[in-house]
Amino acid sequence: MNRFRLLIFLLAEYSMFNIQCSMILAQDGKPDIDEWQVMKVEAAKDPFANRDQFTINFANYTVEEWCYPLPGAKVNSPFGGARHHGGTDLQTFGNDTTRAAFPGEVILSGPHFAYGNCVILRHANGLETLYSHHSRNLVKVGQWLQAGEPVGLEGQTGRATGIHLHFETRVNGMAFDSSRIFNHENNALIRQIFVVTKQKNGTLKFSAHKVE
């Protein structure tokens, strides 16, 4: 076998090896994150870049594109109220598994002030979600998660009265009521066209158009 034919043979073997590796990765239940999704999440760092409004069509989300953050849980403390609660507290048991609400990238994982063991995900749709009081975080910064993948095991770290998940939905780090997008009673995503508008004074306005 001359050198040229040997080179062709080695290149063919290398290509087949890469294909086999790709097949193994695809069979582990974790789809590859393509470059387009990476670009979308990068752009979501500032969803208001060159605009003052963005829209999320939750009506078109498939079951693979969203997950209730703590399936089976009930609210024991809603957003807002007299104490200006910045999230929604979901009743849980120790070491219940919290799950990614949407596909996205882990931008924080670790102890975080009164949140205790906390995880923040940035999503391509322009939102961020926060999960806190974990007994243990199961993810690392820079990791990519699909909707429904484990985020942490629930506990009582940080400033927490009893074991629960403190869950927040955010835009540019500003929390808003998660009941605007989740029906907490039914653990379901609300089918709607969700619109976020940045006002001239910097505050956010939320509106939605229900889709039956």
URHU-V402270 format. One record per backbone hydrogen bond with DSSP energy under -1.0 kcal/mol. CO is the residue of the C=O (numbers start at 1). NH is the residue of the N-H. If there is no record, write none. Layout:
co=CO nh=NH
co=CO nh=NH
//
This chain:
co=2 nh=6
co=3 nh=7
co=4 nh=8
co=5 nh=9
co=6 nh=10
co=7 nh=11
co=8 nh=12
co=9 nh=13
co=10 nh=14
co=11 nh=15
co=12 nh=16
co=13 nh=17
co=14 nh=18
co=15 nh=19
co=16 nh=20
co=17 nh=21
co=18 nh=22
co=19 nh=23
co=20 nh=24
co=21 nh=25
co=22 nh=26
co=23 nh=27
co=25 nh=28
co=34 nh=38
co=35 nh=39
co=36 nh=40
co=37 nh=41
co=38 nh=42
co=39 nh=43
co=40 nh=44
co=42 nh=45
co=43 nh=46
co=46 nh=49
co=48 nh=51
co=52 nh=198
co=54 nh=196
co=56 nh=58
co=56 nh=194
co=57 nh=60
co=58 nh=61
co=62 nh=65
co=69 nh=99
co=70 nh=73
co=74 nh=91
co=77 nh=89
co=80 nh=85
co=81 nh=84
co=85 nh=80
co=88 nh=167
co=89 nh=76
co=89 nh=77
co=90 nh=165
co=93 nh=96
co=96 nh=154
co=98 nh=151
co=100 nh=148
co=101 nh=67
co=104 nh=145
co=105 nh=122
co=106 nh=142
co=108 nh=120
co=110 nh=118
co=112 nh=115
co=113 nh=116
co=114 nh=159
co=115 nh=133
co=116 nh=112
co=117 nh=134
co=118 nh=110
co=119 nh=131
co=120 nh=107
co=120 nh=108
co=121 nh=129
co=122 nh=105
co=123 nh=126
co=127 nh=123
co=128 nh=170
co=129 nh=121
co=130 nh=168
co=131 nh=119
co=132 nh=166
co=133 nh=155
co=136 nh=153
co=140 nh=143
co=143 nh=106
co=145 nh=104
co=146 nh=149
co=149 nh=100
co=151 nh=138
co=152 nh=98
co=153 nh=135
co=153 nh=136
co=154 nh=95
co=155 nh=164
co=158 nh=160
co=165 nh=90
co=166 nh=132
co=167 nh=88
co=168 nh=130
co=169 nh=176
co=170 nh=128
co=171 nh=174
co=174 nh=171
co=177 nh=180
co=178 nh=181
co=178 nh=182
co=181 nh=190
co=182 nh=184
co=183 nh=188
co=188 nh=183
co=191 nh=211
co=192 nh=58
co=193 nh=209
co=194 nh=56
co=195 nh=207
co=196 nh=54
co=197 nh=205
co=199 nh=202
co=203 nh=199
co=205 nh=197
co=207 nh=195
co=209 nh=193
//
